[in-house]
């Protein structure tokens, strides 16, 4: 198994779906535009905004930088939000 991931699923998902899809929005989305999300006033977006504020992640997620695409795809392959325990892994 690839040492960069917690389990085989994350490794396979990264290799087969995310890394190989260069046109994917996942790769292109490098930061969150919170103002744009707030303007939509969508209930799902509002819950995400609130959760990220509660976990003090808003600044980190909106930070604009010339990211390494491979590292970004690794994050998206292994990110998990548990709505029942209100945890982000």
C-alpha positions as CSV (number, residue, x, y, z in Angstrom):
1,X,0.0,0.0,0.0
2,X,1.1,3.5,-0.7
3,X,2.6,5.1,2.5
4,X,0.9,8.4,1.8
5,X,-2.6,7.1,2.6
6,X,-4.4,5.6,5.6
7,X,-5.8,2.6,3.8
8,X,-6.0,0.8,0.4
9,X,-9.3,2.6,-0.5
10,X,-7.7,6.1,-0.3
11,X,-4.7,4.9,-2.3
12,X,-6.8,3.3,-5.0
13,X,-9.2,6.3,-5.2
14,X,-6.3,8.6,-5.6
15,X,-4.6,6.5,-8.3
16,X,-7.6,5.6,-10.3
17,X,-10.0,8.6,-10.0
18,X,-8.3,11.8,-8.8
19,X,-4.8,11.7,-10.1
20,X,-5.7,10.4,-13.5
21,X,-8.5,13.0,-14.1
22,X,-6.5,16.1,-15.0
23,X,-9.6,17.9,-16.1
24,X,-11.3,17.2,-12.7
25,X,-12.6,20.2,-10.7
26,X,-11.0,18.6,-7.7
27,X,-7.6,19.3,-9.1
28,X,-8.4,22.8,-10.2
29,X,-10.1,23.9,-7.0
30,X,-7.2,25.1,-4.9
31,X,-9.0,27.3,-2.4
32,X,-12.5,28.1,-1.2
33,X,-14.1,31.5,-2.0
34,X,-16.2,31.9,1.1
35,X,-17.8,35.1,-0.1
36,X,-19.1,33.4,-3.2
37,X,-20.5,30.5,-1.2
38,X,-22.2,32.9,1.3
39,X,-23.8,34.8,-1.6
40,X,-25.6,31.6,-2.8
41,X,-27.4,31.3,0.6
42,X,-27.8,27.5,0.0
43,X,-28.6,25.5,3.1
44,X,-25.8,22.9,2.4
45,X,-23.2,25.6,1.8
46,X,-24.4,27.4,5.0
47,X,-23.8,24.2,7.0
48,X,-20.3,23.7,5.4
49,X,-19.4,27.3,6.2
50,X,-20.6,26.9,9.8
51,X,-18.7,23.6,10.3
52,X,-15.5,25.1,8.9
53,X,-15.8,28.1,11.1
54,X,-16.4,25.8,14.1
55,X,-13.2,23.8,13.3
56,X,-11.3,27.0,12.6
57,X,-10.6,25.9,9.0
58,X,-11.9,28.9,7.1
59,X,-8.7,30.8,6.8
60,X,-6.7,27.7,5.9
61,X,-9.2,26.6,3.2
62,X,-9.3,30.1,1.6
63,X,-5.5,30.5,1.5
64,X,-4.4,31.2,-2.1
65,X,-1.2,29.7,-3.2
66,X,0.4,28.0,-6.2
67,X,-0.3,24.5,-4.7
68,X,1.5,21.3,-5.7
69,X,-1.3,19.4,-7.5
70,X,-0.2,16.0,-6.3
71,X,-0.4,17.0,-2.7
72,X,-3.8,18.6,-3.3
73,X,-5.1,15.4,-4.9
74,X,-3.8,13.4,-2.0
75,X,-5.8,15.6,0.4
76,X,-9.0,15.1,-1.6
77,X,-8.5,11.4,-1.8
78,X,-8.2,11.0,2.0
79,X,-10.5,13.8,3.4
80,X,-13.5,12.6,5.3
81,X,-16.2,14.5,7.1
82,X,-18.3,12.5,9.6
83,X,-21.6,14.3,10.0
84,X,-22.8,12.0,12.8
85,X,-19.8,12.7,15.1
86,X,-19.2,16.2,13.7
87,X,-15.6,15.4,12.9
88,X,-13.3,16.0,10.0
89,X,-10.5,13.5,9.3
